[in-house]
Every structure is written in structure tokens, then in C-alpha cells.
Amino acid sequence: MNAHTPGPWKFTHLGNNGSGVYEHTESRGLKISQTLLGKTEPEIYANARIIAASPELLEFAKWAIWQLCGYSGTGETHWEQFKEFRKGKDAIAKAEGKQ
């Protein structure tokens, strides 16, 4: 599994006349994707924002799990009993192609 394109990512509005098309680029300006889908322009804009923030959100989630697991991220801890903690670990695995 290949790693994702490193962040930071940014997004730029490409549409005109109210069309919601946003292009996502990485730090060197290379295109990653476009956001076209959403029911309304504000929803498309919100989708573009969260996609652009994905690398930083993933890194923070990994750091938070690492902190809670005693800096290893591999062991069972008392945090495992919480559904939200397991969902966080599952989301990281999904983002990294491990699920």
C-alpha cells in the first residue's frame, strides 16, 4: 500500500457562476483531486475543506492514539473499552489502507 501524498494540502475554487468545483493540491502545487459533489455550494465547500485538512487530521489522530497507548499504539489499554477510541483506531487503519 502506497502512502498518501504528504500535506499540507490546499484547495482552490475553480467554478464560476455559482458552480462548486474545488481543486485540491499539495504543497508543490500538484493536483490531488477535485471536489464536485454536494447538495449545495456550502456543502461542496465544506467537503473541500475537510479533504484539504485530511493529512493534518490523520497525523493528529495518530499522535492522540500514540499518547493514549503509552507511546506504542499497539498494546491493549484501558482506553480500548471506549467505542470512540476503537472508532479512532479503525479510522486510522482505514486511512492507511490497513482495514
C-alpha positions, 0 to 999 in steps of 0.5 A: 500500500502506497502512502498518501501524498504528504500535506499540507494540502490546499484547495482552490475554487475553480467554478464560476457562476455559482458552480462548486468545483474545488481543486485540491493540491499539495504543497508543490502545487500538484493536483490531488483531486477535485471536489464536485459533489454536494447538495449545495455550494456550502456543502461542496465547500465544506467537503473541500475543506475537510479533504484539504485538512485530511493529512493534518487530521490523520497525523493528529489522530495518530499522535492522540492514539500514540499518547493514549497507548503509552507511546506504542499504539499497539498494546491493549489499554484501558482506553480500548473499552471506549467505542470512540477510541476503537472508532479512532483506531479503525479510522486510522487503519482505514486511512492507511489502507490497513482495514 
